[in-house]
C-alpha cells in the first residue's frame, strides 16, 4: 500500500508540475498571438491521434459499455477538454499567471462541495467553512482588493473566466470519482478527448471565422509540442492514475503545488510580481483549504 501511495504522490507531483508549465506556455501563447481555442483544439486533436493506436481495440471491444456510460463520458470531456483547457488559455490573454494558478489552487475545495452536492461524499462544518474562506480569497484576487473595482464592476475578464475554468475542473474531478469505470486509464483518456473534441470543433471553427487564425511557425510548433506531450498526455494520465489509487479529495491536495510551481516560473520568466492582493487571497485560500481537509470526530 505504501508503495502504491508513493507512486501516486510522484505521479501527482509531475502532473501538477506539467500543468503549471501549461500556464507558462499558455501565457507565452498569448504573447505570440496564438488563438486560445485553436491551440486547445490542436492540442487535443494530436493527443487523441497519438493515443488512438493504443486504445482503438479496447474502445471497439468495450463499445456497448461505453455507450451505456455515454452521458458520463460527455460530462467528463466537456468539462475538462472543451471548457477547462480552452478557458485557461483564453484567461491568460488577460490576466497574470500568478492570479490564475492561485485561483486554480482552490479546486480541491470545490471538489468537496460538488461531491457533496452530487451525494458522492458527505460534507461537514469545517469543509463548508473552508469553502467560504477560499471563496473570499478568490474574491480578493478578482477584485484586486480595490473597492473601486467592486463599485464600477470593472473586473479583469481573465480573472472572471478563470473562475469558470476552476468550477469546470472541479466538476470533472468529482464525476471522475463518482463511478468506478471498467476501462483502462489510457482508454478513458482517449474517450474523454474524443468527447471533448466533439464540442470543441464548432468553437474552433467559430474562432477561425472571426479572423483568429494560427500563424504556423516555430513559436506555435514549440508550444504545441509541450501542451500535447506534457500537460496534454502525461498530466492527464498521471492525474487519472493518481485519483484511482488515493481518491479525488486526497489527489486534489496536490493542486496546492501549482501556485508554488507557477508563481516561481512566472516571476523568473515573465518578471511577474506577487502583489498585496495575491497575499491576501493566498492567506484565505490556504486557511480555507486547511479547514476543508479537517474532519469532525464523527467522520
Rosetta blueprint (number, residue, H / E / L):
1 X L
2 X H
3 X H
4 X H
5 X H
6 X H
7 X H
8 X H
9 X H
10 X H
11 X H
12 X H
13 X H
14 X H
15 X H
16 X H
17 X H
18 X H
19 X H
20 X H
21 X H
22 X H
23 X H
24 X H
25 X H
26 X H
27 X H
28 X H
29 X H
30 X H
31 X H
32 X L
33 X L
34 X L
35 X L
36 X H
37 X H
38 X H
39 X H
40 X H
41 X H
42 X H
43 X H
44 X H
45 X H
46 X H
47 X H
48 X H
49 X H
50 X H
51 X H
52 X H
53 X H
54 X H
55 X H
56 X H
57 X H
58 X H
59 X H
60 X H
61 X H
62 X L
63 X H
64 X H
65 X H
66 X H
67 X H
68 X H
69 X L
70 X H
71 X H
72 X H
73 X H
74 X H
75 X H
76 X H
77 X H
78 X H
79 X H
80 X H
81 X H
82 X H
83 X H
84 X H
85 X H
86 X H
87 X H
88 X H
89 X H
90 X H
91 X H
92 X L
93 X L
94 X L
95 X L
96 X L
97 X H
98 X H
99 X H
100 X H
101 X H
102 X H
103 X H
104 X H
105 X L
106 X L
107 X H
108 X H
109 X H
110 X H
111 X H
112 X H
113 X H
114 X H
115 X H
116 X H
117 X H
118 X L
119 X L
120 X L
121 X L
122 X L
123 X L
124 X L
125 X H
126 X H
127 X H
128 X H
129 X H
130 X H
131 X H
132 X H
133 X H
134 X H
135 X H
136 X H
137 X H
138 X H
139 X H
140 X H
141 X H
142 X H
143 X H
144 X L
145 X L
146 X L
147 X H
148 X H
149 X H
150 X H
151 X H
152 X H
153 X L
154 X L
155 X L
156 X L
157 X H
158 X H
159 X H
160 X H
161 X H
162 X H
163 X H
164 X H
165 X H
166 X H
167 X H
168 X H
169 X H
170 X H
171 X H
172 X H
173 X H
174 X H
175 X H
176 X H
177 X H
178 X H
179 X L
180 X L
181 X L
182 X L
183 X L
184 X L
185 X H
186 X H
187 X H
188 X H
189 X H
190 X H
191 X H
192 X H
193 X H
194 X H
195 X H
196 X H
197 X H
198 X H
199 X H
200 X H
201 X H
202 X H
203 X H
204 X H
205 X H
206 X H
207 X H
208 X H
209 X H
210 X L
211 X L
212 X L
213 X L
214 X L
215 X L
216 X L
217 X L
218 X H
219 X H
220 X H
221 X H
222 X H
223 X H
224 X H
225 X H
226 X H
227 X H
228 X H
229 X H
230 X H
231 X H
232 X H
233 X H
234 X H
235 X H
236 X H
237 X H
238 X H
239 X H
240 X H
241 X H
242 X H
243 X H
244 X H
245 X H
246 X H
247 X L
248 X H
249 X H
250 X H
251 X H
252 X H
253 X H
254 X H
255 X H
256 X H
257 X H
258 X H
259 X H
260 X H
261 X H
262 X H
263 X H
264 X H
265 X H
266 X H
267 X H
268 X H
269 X H
270 X L
271 X L
272 X L
273 X L
274 X L
275 X L
276 X H
277 X H
278 X H
279 X H
280 X H
281 X H
282 X H
283 X H
284 X H
285 X H
286 X H
287 X H
288 X H
289 X H
290 X H
291 X H
292 X H
293 X L
294 X L
295 X L
296 X L
297 X L
298 X L
299 X L
